[in-house]
Amino acid sequence: MHAAPTHRGLSLRTRLRLTAALVAAGACAAGVIAGPAQAEGKPRDSRDRELHKALEELVGPPDGPPGAIAVLQRGRDVKVYRAGVADIESGRPPRPSDHMRLASVAKAFSGAVALQLVDRGKLRLDDTIGKRLPHLPKAWHKVKLRHLLQHTSGLPDYTEAPGFQELVAADPRREFDPRALLDFVADRPLMFPPGSRYRYDNSDNIAVALMAEAATGVPYEELLRRLVYRPLGLRDTHLPRGYRLPRPYLHGYAIEPGQPPEDVSTILSASAVWASGGIVSTPNDLNAFIRAYAGDRLLSPATRKQQTKWVAGSSGPPGPGRNQAGLALFRYTTRCGVVHGHTGNIFGYTQFAAATPDGKRSVTVSITTQVNETMKPDVLKRLRSVQEDFVCELLRH
């Protein structure tokens, strides 16, 4: 495999595109665990062939991702669909054991931590920043944990701060202190009164992780291990501080018209996005997580009831069908029915993970380029259509 690009070899254009990609990733949008997935082999029936074709048509055009992989599980039946390549140089196909960046699906993991702490009496949904994080700006003190989890906090987004963007552009592999990321916007007031509006925001889940730490005295990374990875058997999931990815991994690419794909898999330090987007996992582990989290395994009925009080608002990027926002969870109402889950996008990767409310059926779709409403809106439209096709297959009786 080819060597990953060093930040010193990046062009100014690429560095500026990286900061734009980070901002676009968080741009506001208003309004029994199964075993590892196995390779799919030959399509089993006409529906399988249609889904394979849909993925092939997604990666085929010049603006499409070099690779795509979907894991669909109904009960214990697991199917893997893939198209394109995991690595342009080797030409090998994507595998469900390949590592990848989860982007904003990491926000669902912070929800899994915080909401379990609510169940254990360590946190309350009405706990405020003022109570748990009094060192943060006084203007933010009335923001509640429920506001942060539902993106109705009004916090200014640190990824939009010029100081943060300048540091990322200068050295994308720079290791930030994740617990100081909100300092980039500490001089700014709230954008609106808490609870009055919806705005998808990267600052929210940084604050969620900090509140979890404050309530327990345990580092967020260890809370993830104790409350999420170990109980769910996620052996290939972690939250790194640096830029490296464990091998094997799906290579993520920047795609620009008239230029060869640029491998951006290891350009960005995960510390720059931390609890808001830094988790690394595999299609296998992502599938296992979303079945438990969107299903009924991790939370009490009372907390789950609070989590699923929906407001108008989409994930970033929007998932299939009509989107509504809960607490670190989204409701996707498609032409075939409803699933709960999360999406994400970051330099080189776009993710969708969802499950039925009982957790018995799940689907993940991962592609190896960044797609959102700002960057590649046409590809996003095709991607959402493919996601909906997979949801329809998932819900088929």
RODO-2510 file (C-alpha; in nm, 4 decimals, decimal comma):
residues 397
     n   res          X          Y          Z
     1     m     0,0000     0,0000     0,0000
     2     h     0,1127     0,3496    -0,0656
     3     a     0,2398     0,5724     0,2111
     4     a    -0,0037     0,8161     0,3660
     5     p     0,0535     1,1788     0,2692
     6     t     0,2337     1,3975     0,5196
     7     h     0,0852     1,7308     0,6143
     8     r     0,3978     1,9058     0,4819
     9     g     0,3216     1,7625     0,1385
    10     l    -0,0273     1,9044     0,1280
    11     s    -0,1034     2,1907    -0,1023
    12     l    -0,2560     2,5099     0,0339
    13     r    -0,5674     2,4235    -0,1639
    14     t    -0,5925     2,0862     0,0094
    15     r    -0,5439     2,2400     0,3528
    16     l    -0,8123     2,4991     0,2925
    17     r    -1,0414     2,2275     0,1557
    18     l    -0,9821     2,0336     0,4769
    19     t    -1,1019     2,3185     0,6977
    20     a    -1,4015     2,3723     0,4700
    21     a    -1,4780     2,0016     0,4972
    22     l    -1,4707     2,0186     0,8763
    23     v    -1,7130     2,3097     0,8794
    24     a    -1,9411     2,1376     0,6279
    25     a    -1,9393     1,8237     0,8425
    26     g    -2,1040     2,0188     1,1205
    27     a    -2,3025     2,2680     0,9208
    28     c    -2,6358     2,3540     1,0734
    29     a    -2,9438     2,1756     0,9533
    30     a    -3,2533     2,3602     1,0674
    31     g    -3,5817     2,2666     1,1586
    32     v    -2,8253    -1,0654     2,1466
    33     i    -2,5473    -0,9212     1,9449
    34     a    -2,4957    -1,1055     1,6214
    35     g    -2,1539    -1,2337     1,5249
    36     p    -1,9304    -1,0594     1,2695
    37     a    -2,0709    -1,0054     0,9245
    38     q    -1,9434    -1,2392     0,6566
    39     a    -1,8503    -1,1611     0,2987
    40     e    -2,1518    -1,1748     0,0768
    41     g    -2,0545    -1,4159    -0,2002
    42     k    -2,2966    -1,4198    -0,4912
    43     p    -2,6235    -1,2238    -0,4784
    44     r    -2,8974    -1,4496    -0,3461
    45     d    -3,1984    -1,3133    -0,5321
    46     s    -3,3206    -1,0286    -0,7506
    47     r    -3,3424    -0,7860    -0,4569
    48     d    -2,9816    -0,8588    -0,3657
    49     r    -2,8787    -0,7963    -0,7246
    50     e    -3,0673    -0,4668    -0,7259
    51     l    -2,8926    -0,3501    -0,4080
    52     h    -2,5530    -0,4533    -0,5462
    53     k    -2,6349    -0,2605    -0,8614
    54     a    -2,7347     0,0467    -0,6593
    55     l    -2,3959     0,0489    -0,4852
    56     e    -2,2151    -0,0048    -0,8153
    57     e    -2,4004     0,2899    -0,9675
    58     l    -2,3053     0,5026    -0,6668
    59     v    -1,9316     0,4378    -0,7050
    60     g    -1,9323     0,4337    -1,0858
    61     p    -1,9525     0,8052    -1,1791
    62     p    -1,6388     1,0246    -1,1638
    63     d    -1,7743     1,2134    -0,8617
    64     g    -1,8679     0,8961    -0,6731
    65     p    -1,6743     0,7345    -0,3895
    66     p    -1,3999     0,4846    -0,4776
    67     g    -1,5571     0,2320    -0,2417
    68     a    -1,8823     0,1491    -0,0635
    69     i    -1,9891    -0,1217     0,1775
    70     a    -2,3238    -0,1961     0,3386
    71     v    -2,4094    -0,4408     0,6155
    72     l    -2,7723    -0,5458     0,6457
    73     q    -2,8887    -0,7677     0,9303
    74     r    -3,2340    -0,9119     0,9889
    75     g    -3,2369    -1,1261     1,3022
    76     r    -2,9274    -1,3429     1,2692
    77     d    -2,9127    -1,3222     0,8909
    78     v    -2,6278    -1,0918     0,7871
    79     k    -2,5621    -0,9778     0,4321
    80     v    -2,2710    -0,7663     0,3123
    81     y    -2,2910    -0,5639    -0,0079
    82     r    -1,9881    -0,3892    -0,1516
    83     a    -1,8723    -0,2048    -0,4583
    84     g    -1,5516    -0,0428    -0,5733
    85     v    -1,2275    -0,0748    -0,3796
    86     a    -1,0996    -0,0260    -0,0276
    87     d    -0,7702     0,1061    -0,1642
    88     i    -0,7159     0,2376    -0,5155
    89     e    -0,3549     0,1196    -0,5318
    90     s    -0,4126    -0,2416    -0,4209
    91     g    -0,7570    -0,2709    -0,5789
    92     r    -0,8824    -0,4963    -0,3019
    93     p    -1,2552    -0,4866    -0,2185
    94     p    -1,3950    -0,3339     0,1021
    95     r    -1,4360    -0,5759     0,3914
    96     p    -1,6608    -0,5568     0,7001
    97     s    -1,3484    -0,5879     0,9194
    98     d    -1,1821    -0,2791     0,7665
    99     h    -1,1347     0,0187     0,9950
   100     m    -1,2857     0,3548     0,9050
   101     r    -1,3671     0,6927     1,0564
   102     l    -1,7206     0,7117     1,1927
   103     a    -1,7404     1,0905     1,1625
   104     s    -2,0492     1,2260     1,3397
   105     v    -2,1815     0,8805     1,4222
   106     a    -1,9400     0,9335     1,7130
   107     k    -2,2096     1,1652     1,8515
   108     a    -2,4328     0,8615     1,9035
   109     f    -2,1563     0,7071     2,1145
   110     s    -2,1461     1,0159     2,3363
   111     g    -2,5229     0,9818     2,3664
   112     a    -2,4813     0,6174     2,4684
   113     v    -2,2428     0,7224     2,7451
   114     a    -2,4415     1,0200     2,8736
   115     l    -2,7815     0,8518     2,8676
   116     q    -2,6503     0,5471     3,0521
   117     l    -2,5134     0,7831     3,3166
   118     v    -2,8638     0,9310     3,3388
   119     d    -2,9976     0,5803     3,3998
   120     r    -2,7372     0,5304     3,6744
   121     g    -2,8231     0,8561     3,8469
   122     k    -2,4842     1,0159     3,7727
   123     l    -2,6346     1,2768     3,5383
   124     r    -2,9755     1,4321     3,4825
   125     l    -3,1101     1,5513     3,1495
   126     d    -3,1828     1,8855     3,3150
   127     d    -2,8286     1,9244     3,4506
   128     t    -2,6864     2,2494     3,3171
   129     i    -2,3452     2,3557     3,1957
   130     g    -2,3434     2,5948     3,4913
   131     k    -2,3790     2,3037     3,7336
   132     r    -2,1454     2,0535     3,5712
   133     l    -1,8982     2,2770     3,3837
   134     p    -1,8952     2,6109     3,5701
   135     h    -1,5581     2,7020     3,4166
   136     l    -1,7258     2,7438     3,0770
   137     p    -1,8622     3,0886     2,9845
   138     k    -2,1373     3,2180     3,2120
   139     a    -2,3435     3,3008     2,9044
   140     w    -2,3707     2,9254     2,8390
   141     h    -2,4651     2,8213     3,1935
   142     k    -2,8381     2,7646     3,1330
   143     v    -2,7773     2,5091     2,8580
   144     k    -2,9011     2,1662     2,9686
   145     l    -2,7693     1,8215     2,8841
   146     r    -3,0905     1,7505     2,6895
   147     h    -3,0287     2,0626     2,4769
   148     l    -2,6771     1,9447     2,3938
   149     l    -2,7941     1,5964     2,3001
   150     q    -3,0713     1,7336     2,0765
   151     h    -2,8689     2,0143     1,9151
   152     t    -3,0941     2,2849     2,0554
   153     s    -2,8266     2,4350     2,2809
   154     g    -2,7321     2,7441     2,0825
   155     l    -2,3621     2,6870     2,1503
   156     p    -2,1300     2,8447     1,8917
   157     d    -1,9594     2,5786     1,6810
   158     y    -1,5859     2,5661     1,7512
   159     t    -1,5108     2,4211     1,4052
   160     e    -1,6270     2,7532     1,2579
   161     a    -1,3830     2,9569     1,4677
   162     p    -1,1053     3,1210     1,2579
   163     g    -0,8431     3,0327     1,5203
   164     f    -0,9292     2,6644     1,5008
   165     q    -0,9439     2,6646     1,1215
   166     e    -0,6049     2,8351     1,0940
   167     l    -0,4408     2,5723     1,3145
   168     v    -0,5955     2,2858     1,1182
   169     a    -0,4923     2,4404     0,7869
   170     a    -0,1354     2,4886     0,9100
   171     d    -0,1037     2,1306     1,0379
   172     p    -0,4053     1,8974     1,0026
   173     r    -0,2230     1,6359     1,2094
   174     r    -0,1786     1,8717     1,5013
   175     e    -0,2811     1,7065     1,8279
   176     f    -0,5314     1,9247     2,0073
   177     d    -0,6240     1,9046     2,3716
   178     p    -0,9801     1,7739     2,3214
   179     r    -1,0889     1,9189     2,6533
   180     a    -0,9914     2,2665     2,5381
   181     l    -1,1691     2,2677     2,2014
   182     l    -1,4500     2,4871     2,3316
   183     d    -1,1924     2,7532     2,4223
   184     f    -1,1950     2,8554     2,0554
   185     v    -1,5461     2,9995     2,1045
   186     a    -1,5358     3,0851     2,4752
   187     d    -1,5668     3,4548     2,3938
   188     r    -1,8939     3,4088     2,2089
   189     p    -2,2514     3,4214     2,3401
   190     l    -2,5155     3,1644     2,2630
   191     m    -2,6549     3,1807     1,9109
   192     f    -3,0125     3,1540     2,0406
   193     p    -3,1915     3,0774     2,3707
   194     p    -3,1513     2,7099     2,4687
   195     g    -3,4347     2,4943     2,3434
   196     s    -3,5746     2,7540     2,1047
   197     r    -3,4202     2,6276     1,7799
   198     y    -3,2475     2,3298     1,6227
   199     r    -2,8932     2,3663     1,4912
   200     y    -2,6640     2,0708     1,4276
   201     d    -2,3425     2,1628     1,6062
   202     n    -2,0053     2,0030     1,6761
   203     s    -1,9616     2,1848     2,0076
   204     d    -2,2606     2,0098     2,1612
   205     n    -2,1061     1,6652     2,1922
   206     i    -1,7743     1,7994     2,3158
   207     a    -1,9726     1,9488     2,6049
   208     v    -2,1630     1,6212     2,6519
   209     a    -1,8357     1,4311     2,6957
   210     l    -1,7045     1,6944     2,9368
   211     m    -2,0238     1,6707     3,1446
   212     a    -1,9865     1,2911     3,1574
   213     e    -1,6297     1,3303     3,2801
   214     a    -1,7280     1,5897     3,5386
   215     a    -2,0067     1,3703     3,6731
   216     t    -1,7897     1,0597     3,7095
   217     g    -1,4285     1,1728     3,7415
   218     v    -1,3475     0,9206     3,4664
   219     p    -1,1919     1,0113     3,1299
   220     y    -1,4363     0,9970     2,8399
   221     e    -1,2280     0,7375     2,6570
   222     e    -1,2543     0,5050     2,9591
   223     l    -1,6288     0,5674     2,9868
   224     l    -1,6613     0,4540     2,6260
   225     r    -1,4739     0,1342     2,7086
   226     r    -1,6781     0,0618     3,0218
   227     l    -2,0239     0,1551     2,8971
   228     v    -2,0125     0,0843     2,5236
   229     y    -1,7222    -0,1163     2,3848
   230     r    -1,7026    -0,3918     2,6486
   231     p    -2,0753    -0,4540     2,7006
   232     l    -2,1326    -0,4727     2,3244
   233     g    -1,8163    -0,6656     2,2389
   234     l    -1,6775    -0,3927     2,0139
   235     r    -1,3172    -0,5093     1,9788
   236     d    -1,2252    -0,2898     1,6827
   237     t    -1,3598     0,0449     1,8019
   238     h    -1,1646     0,3196     1,9773
   239     l    -1,1240     0,6952     2,0080
   240     p    -0,7657     0,7845     1,9137
   241     r    -0,5863     1,1137     1,9687
   242     g    -0,3715     1,1007     1,6568
   243     y    -0,4147     1,0620     1,2814
   244     r    -0,3221     0,6981     1,2227
   245     l    -0,5696     0,4224     1,1382
   246     p    -0,5289     0,0538     1,2345
   247     r    -0,4726    -0,1778     0,9403
   248     p    -0,6573    -0,2910     0,7449
   249     y    -0,8613     0,0172     0,6753
   250     l    -1,0893     0,1648     0,4152
   251     h    -0,8945     0,4425     0,2476
   252     g    -1,0861     0,7676     0,2356
   253     y    -1,0465     0,9973    -0,0643
   254     a    -1,1018     1,3541    -0,1716
   255     i    -1,2591     1,3565    -0,5172
   256     e    -1,2331     1,6635    -0,7398
   257     p    -1,3268     1,6912    -1,1090
   258     g    -1,0355     1,6366    -1,3461
   259     q    -0,7984     1,5263    -1,0702
   260     p    -0,6994     1,1813    -0,9452
   261     p    -0,8498     1,0807    -0,6101
   262     e    -0,6379     1,2016    -0,3186
   263     d    -0,5950     0,9652    -0,0230
   264     v    -0,6928     1,1662     0,2862
   265     s    -0,7374     0,8741     0,5255
   266     t    -0,4699     0,9863     0,7692
   267     i    -0,4525     1,3602     0,7126
   268     l    -0,6571     1,4707     1,0142
   269     s    -0,5900     1,4190     1,3833
   270     a    -0,8904     1,2672     1,5585
   271     s    -0,8240     1,5021     1,8507
   272     a    -0,9614     1,7860     1,6373
   273     v    -1,3108     1,6377     1,6554
   274     w    -1,2906     1,4056     1,9600
   275     a    -1,6346     1,3129     2,0980
   276     s    -1,8022     1,4878     1,8075
   277     g    -1,6427     1,2836     1,5287
   278     g    -1,3180     1,1054     1,6193
   279     i    -1,4170     0,7426     1,6733
   280     v    -1,2616     0,4745     1,4513
   281     s    -1,4495     0,1483     1,3994
   282     t    -1,5411    -0,1168     1,1394
   283     p    -1,8644    -0,1992     0,9542
   284     n    -1,8985    -0,5056     1,1795
   285     d    -1,8716    -0,3055     1,5011
   286     l    -2,0851    -0,0198     1,3731
   287     n    -2,3614    -0,2660     1,2922
   288     a    -2,3407    -0,4194     1,6402
   289     f    -2,3458    -0,0773     1,8066
   290     i    -2,6440     0,0620     1,6224
   291     r    -2,8525    -0,2507     1,6894
   292     a    -2,8015    -0,2017     2,0631
   293     y    -2,8198     0,1770     2,0752
   294     a    -3,1111     0,2384     1,8397
   295     g    -3,2770    -0,0726     1,9799
   296     d    -3,3721    -0,1345     2,3409
   297     r    -3,0560    -0,2870     2,4872
   298     l    -2,8637     0,0020     2,6438
   299     l    -3,1243     0,2318     2,8031
   300     s    -3,4139     0,2076     3,0436
   301     p    -3,7660     0,2577     2,9059
   302     a    -3,7942     0,5920     3,0880
   303     t    -3,4730     0,7301     2,9391
   304     r    -3,5576     0,5878     2,5995
   305     k    -3,8917     0,7724     2,6153
   306     q    -3,7058     1,0990     2,6704
   307     q    -3,4583     1,0164     2,3931
   308     t    -3,7337     0,9682     2,1373
   309     k    -3,9179     1,2960     2,1869
   310     w    -3,8580     1,4174     1,8329
   311     v    -3,8143     1,7717     1,7025
   312     a    -3,7705     1,8945     1,3461
   313     g    -3,4061     1,8617     1,2490
   314     s    -3,1784     1,6511     1,0337
   315     s    -2,8529     1,4722     1,0984
   316     g    -2,5403     1,5803     0,9151
   317     p    -2,5632     1,4948     0,6340
   318     p    -2,9359     1,4250     0,6131
   319     g    -3,0281     1,0595     0,6191
   320     p    -3,2937     0,8962     0,4031
   321     g    -3,6523     1,0221     0,4020
   322     r    -3,7809     1,2754     0,6533
   323     n    -3,5410     1,3439     0,9396
   324     q    -3,6327     1,4237     1,3007
   325     a    -3,3971     1,4739     1,5943
   326     g    -3,4078     1,3016     1,9324
   327     l    -3,1366     1,2872     2,1982
   328     a    -2,8226     1,1817     2,0077
   329     l    -3,0494     0,9824     1,7774
   330     f    -3,2449     1,0576     1,4609
   331     r    -3,5720     0,9267     1,3226
   332     y    -3,5741     0,8517     0,9506
   333     t    -3,9222     0,8163     0,8026
   334     t    -3,8837     0,6541     0,4614
   335     r    -4,1330     0,5392     0,2010
   336     c    -4,1106     0,1915     0,3577
   337     g    -4,1222     0,2762     0,7275
   338     v    -3,9211     0,4135     1,0185
   339     v    -3,5708     0,3458     1,1468
   340     h    -3,3628     0,5192     1,4138
   341     g    -2,9955     0,5997     1,3741
   342     h    -2,7294     0,8548     1,2867
   343     t    -2,5245     0,9787     0,9930
   344     g    -2,1840     1,1396     0,9687
   345     n    -1,9334     1,2895     0,7267
   346     i    -1,5698     1,3836     0,7580
   347     f    -1,2761     1,4187     0,5213
   348     g    -1,2763     1,0910     0,3223
   349     y    -1,5821     0,9227     0,4731
   350     t    -1,9631     0,9363     0,4902
   351     q    -2,1619     0,7098     0,7214
   352     f    -2,5202     0,5951     0,7798
   353     a    -2,6210     0,3533     1,0555
   354     a    -2,9774     0,2717     1,1590
   355     a    -3,1929     0,0032     1,3158
   356     t    -3,5535    -0,0741     1,3863
   357     p    -3,6729     0,0507     1,7272
   358     d    -3,6614    -0,3041     1,8643
   359     g    -3,3008    -0,3472     1,7483
   360     k    -3,3764    -0,6700     1,5620
   361     r    -3,2901    -0,5299     1,2190
   362     s    -3,0060    -0,2974     1,1264
   363     v    -2,8281    -0,1479     0,8299
   364     t    -2,5064     0,0480     0,7805
   365     v    -2,3866     0,2132     0,4610
   366     s    -2,0293     0,3460     0,4452
   367     i    -1,8634     0,5237     0,1533
   368     t    -1,5072     0,6468     0,1097
   369     t    -1,5475     1,0136     0,0310
   370     q    -1,7090     1,3054     0,2115
   371     v    -2,0596     1,3892     0,0944
   372     n    -2,2970     1,6504     0,2356
   373     e    -2,5293     1,9329     0,1299
   374     t    -2,2377     2,1735     0,0795
   375     m    -1,9898     1,9327    -0,0761
   376     k    -2,1250     1,7064    -0,3523
   377     p    -2,5002     1,7686    -0,3102
   378     d    -2,5740     1,5641    -0,6238
   379     v    -2,3888     1,2639    -0,4819
   380     l    -2,5740     1,3121    -0,1540
   381     k    -2,9042     1,2900    -0,3363
   382     r    -2,7992     0,9596    -0,4950
   383     l    -2,6616     0,8350    -0,1654
   384     r    -2,9858     0,9066     0,0241
   385     s    -3,1761     0,7159    -0,2419
   386     v    -2,9445     0,4164    -0,1968
   387     q    -2,9790     0,4388     0,1804
   388     e    -3,3562     0,4338     0,1449
   389     d    -3,3370     0,1278    -0,0815
   390     f    -3,1448    -0,0533     0,1909
   391     v    -3,3922     0,0572     0,4577
   392     c    -3,6759    -0,0779     0,2439
   393     e    -3,5012    -0,4124     0,2139
   394     l    -3,4396    -0,4083     0,5887
   395     l    -3,8092    -0,3541     0,6633
   396     r    -3,9366    -0,6018     0,4064
   397     h    -4,1575    -0,8681     0,5682
***
